[in-house]
Amino acid sequence: MQEIYETIDILLDVYAYNHAWKIAEQQVNFPTQSRYLLEMLKERRELNIDFAFAHQAENRAILRRYDFDIIANHHREEQLANYIMDLEAKVRDGNIIDFVRSVSPILYRLFYRLAKRDIPNLEGFIHDAKNDQYDTWLFAEMKQSDYAIFHKYLTTRRDAKVTSRSLAELLQYSQLPEHIKELIVELRQFEKSVRNPLAHLIKPFDEEELHRTTNFSSQAFLDKIIDLAIYAGVKYDKENFYFDSVNEMIKEELKD
């Protein structure tokens, strides 16, 4: 069993939870709490937070033992936090290509969330394509609305697609503080800078190439995403990485 624990210890350090959980699942005497934590982490890496929400008794037991909240947000915010956790794991593990390819969805969600501060019924001005096509703006409804932000936005000819780009442009006319608007521009510029190199990837794309292309490090970009998420109301611990904290709980129990 000690050899199995040592293997799991190594897998934890690279956030390979699916593999670690499969090993634990096959062990009859594997500690119950660590088994749950491994499965919960595996589900989080698969961007499924419902598993954690469905195990409140186990979460309370961990809170009593370790003074650690398995869930820090309401469901919608926890989804955003979980997505960022996965991004942070990619950065820490050096998976730069996977990291930059995963940036657009979180930016879209954060920009959309912030836009709803000015336009609470934002979805009413978007045609839901309900398929792989882009959602599109309902320009006629936007022009007829009482929202000044739309009228300012539409003074320039706009593409009909609802994307991180169009949301970032819309937010420049919002009531957000100037430093947040500048942060949004920076994040959107990063996304734009890496899209073409990845779409035509013919050479290794690593941290050095990322910096050459964008003048950003992956960690600097991740930090900006986290800052925007926290401003948007997502609880996220910048000092203690969630996965590392849970890893330590598992390692501690396996040592006992």
C-alpha positions in Angstrom: 0.0 0.0 0.0 2.9 2.4 0.7 4.0 2.1 -2.9 0.5 3.0 -4.1 0.5 6.0 -1.7 3.8 7.2 -3.1 2.5 6.9 -6.7 -0.6 9.0 -5.7 1.6 11.5 -4.1 3.5 12.1 -7.4 0.2 12.3 -9.3 -1.1 14.9 -6.9 1.8 17.1 -7.6 1.0 17.3 -11.3 -2.8 17.5 -10.7 -3.4 14.1 -12.4 -6.5 13.4 -10.4 -8.2 11.1 -12.9 -5.3 8.6 -12.8 -4.9 9.0 -9.0 -8.6 8.3 -8.4 -8.6 5.2 -10.6 -5.8 3.8 -8.5 -7.5 4.7 -5.2 -10.8 3.2 -6.4 -9.2 -0.2 -6.8 -7.9 -0.3 -3.2 -10.4 -1.7 -0.7 -8.9 -0.1 2.3 -8.1 3.3 0.9 -9.1 6.1 3.3 -12.7 7.1 2.7 -12.2 10.9 3.0 -9.2 10.9 0.7 -11.2 8.8 -1.8 -13.9 11.4 -1.8 -11.4 14.2 -2.2 -9.7 12.5 -5.1 -13.0 12.0 -6.9 -14.1 15.6 -6.2 -10.8 16.9 -7.6 -11.1 14.6 -10.6 -14.6 16.0 -11.3 -13.3 19.6 -10.9 -10.6 19.0 -13.5 -13.4 17.9 -15.8 -15.2 21.2 -14.9 -18.0 19.4 -13.1 -18.8 21.2 -9.8 -22.1 19.4 -9.2 -20.3 16.5 -7.6 -19.0 18.7 -4.8 -22.4 20.3 -4.3 -24.0 16.9 -4.0 -21.8 15.8 -1.1 -22.6 18.3 1.6 -22.1 15.8 4.5 -18.6 15.0 3.3 -17.8 18.7 2.9 -18.9 19.5 6.4 -16.7 16.7 7.8 -13.7 18.2 6.0 -14.6 21.7 7.3 -14.6 20.3 10.8 -11.3 18.5 10.4 -9.3 20.9 8.3 -11.2 24.2 8.6 -11.4 24.3 4.8 -14.5 25.1 2.7 -14.8 22.7 -0.3 -17.2 25.1 -1.8 -16.5 28.9 -1.4 -19.2 30.4 -3.8 -22.7 30.0 -4.9 -23.1 27.7 -7.9 -22.6 30.1 -10.7 -19.6 31.8 -9.1 -18.2 28.4 -8.2 -18.3 27.4 -11.8 -16.2 30.5 -12.7 -13.8 29.8 -9.8 -13.4 26.2 -10.8 -12.6 27.2 -14.4 -9.9 29.4 -13.1 -8.6 26.6 -10.9 -8.2 24.5 -14.0 -6.3 27.3 -15.7 -4.0 27.7 -12.7 -3.3 24.0 -12.7 -2.4 24.3 -16.4 0.0 27.2 -15.7 1.7 25.4 -12.8 2.1 22.2 -14.8 3.5 24.1 -17.8 0.6 23.2 -20.2 0.9 26.6 -21.9 -1.0 25.6 -25.1 -3.9 24.2 -23.1 -3.9 27.3 -21.0 -4.1 29.8 -23.8 -6.7 27.6 -25.6 -8.9 27.7 -22.5 -8.8 31.5 -22.0 -11.6 32.6 -24.3 -14.5 30.8 -22.5 -13.6 32.4 -19.1 -13.1 35.8 -20.6 -16.5 35.6 -22.3 -18.2 34.5 -19.1 -16.6 37.3 -17.0 -17.2 40.0 -19.6 -20.9 38.8 -19.9 -21.3 38.9 -16.1 -19.9 42.4 -15.9 -22.1 43.6 -18.8 -25.2 42.5 -16.8 -24.4 45.1 -14.2 -25.4 47.8 -16.7 -27.9 45.6 -18.6 -29.6 43.2 -16.1 -31.7 41.7 -18.9 -28.8 41.4 -21.3 -30.0 38.0 -22.6 -33.0 39.7 -24.0 -30.8 41.5 -26.6 -29.1 38.4 -27.8 -30.4 35.7 -30.2 -29.5 32.3 -28.8 -28.2 30.2 -31.7 -28.7 27.0 -29.7 -26.0 25.3 -31.7 -22.3 25.6 -32.6 -22.9 28.9 -34.3 -22.3 32.2 -32.5 -25.1 33.9 -30.7 -25.9 37.3 -32.3 -26.9 40.7 -31.1 -30.4 41.9 -31.7 -29.5 45.3 -33.0 -33.1 46.5 -33.5 -34.0 45.8 -29.9 -30.7 47.4 -28.7 -31.5 50.6 -30.6 -35.0 50.7 -29.3 -34.0 50.2 -25.7 -33.5 52.8 -23.0 -29.9 51.7 -22.3 -27.4 54.5 -23.1 -24.6 52.0 -23.2 -26.2 50.4 -26.3 -26.7 53.7 -28.0 -23.0 54.6 -27.5 -21.9 51.2 -28.6 -23.9 51.3 -31.8 -22.5 54.6 -33.0 -19.9 52.5 -34.7 -20.7 49.7 -37.1 -20.5 46.4 -35.2 -20.2 42.7 -36.0 -23.4 40.9 -35.1 -21.6 38.0 -33.3 -21.6 38.0 -29.5 -18.0 37.3 -28.6 -15.5 38.2 -26.0 -14.4 41.0 -28.4 -17.8 42.5 -28.8 -18.5 42.3 -25.0 -15.1 43.9 -24.3 -16.0 46.7 -26.7 -19.4 47.1 -25.1 -17.9 47.3 -21.6 -15.8 50.3 -22.6 -19.1 52.3 -22.5 -20.3 50.9 -19.2 -20.2 52.3 -15.7 -17.2 50.2 -14.7 -14.1 52.0 -13.2 -11.5 53.0 -15.6 -8.9 50.6 -14.2 -11.3 47.7 -14.8 -11.9 48.8 -18.4 -8.2 48.9 -18.9 -7.9 45.4 -17.5 -10.6 44.2 -19.9 -8.7 45.7 -22.8 -5.5 44.0 -21.7 -7.1 40.6 -21.3 -8.8 40.9 -24.7 -5.5 42.0 -26.3 -3.8 38.9 -24.9 -6.6 36.6 -26.3 -6.3 38.3 -29.7 -2.5 38.0 -29.7 -2.4 34.2 -29.1 -5.3 33.2 -31.3 -3.4 33.2 -34.7 -0.2 31.5 -33.4 -2.3 28.7 -32.0 -4.5 28.4 -35.0 -1.5 28.0 -37.2 0.7 26.1 -34.8 3.7 24.7 -36.7 6.4 25.1 -33.9 6.4 24.5 -30.2 4.4 27.1 -28.2 5.9 27.4 -24.7 6.4 30.0 -22.1 9.2 31.7 -24.1 7.1 31.8 -27.2 4.1 33.1 -25.3 6.2 36.0 -23.9 7.7 36.8 -27.3 4.2 36.9 -28.9 2.3 38.8 -26.2 4.9 40.3 -23.8 3.0 38.5 -21.1 3.9 35.5 -19.0 1.1 32.9 -18.4 1.2 33.7 -14.7 0.8 37.4 -15.3 -2.1 36.8 -17.5 -3.7 34.3 -15.0 -3.2 36.9 -12.3 -5.2 39.5 -14.4 -8.0 36.9 -14.9 -8.2 36.3 -11.2 -8.2 40.0 -10.4 -11.1 40.5 -12.8 -13.0 37.5 -11.4 -12.6 38.8 -7.9 -13.9 42.2 -9.0 -16.9 40.4 -10.6 -17.8 38.8 -7.3 -16.0 35.4 -7.4 -14.3 34.3 -4.2 -10.8 33.0 -5.2 -7.8 32.5 -2.9 -4.8 34.1 -4.6 -2.4 33.0 -1.9 -3.2 29.4 -1.4 -4.0 27.4 -4.6 -7.1 25.3 -4.0 -5.8 22.1 -5.5 -2.6 22.3 -3.5 -4.5 22.8 -0.3 -6.7 19.7 -0.9 -3.6 17.8 -2.0 -2.1 18.4 1.4 -5.2 17.1 3.2 -5.0 13.9 1.1 -1.3 13.5 1.8 -1.7 14.0 5.5 -4.4 11.3 5.7 -2.3 8.9 3.7 0.6 9.4 6.1 -1.5 8.4 9.1 
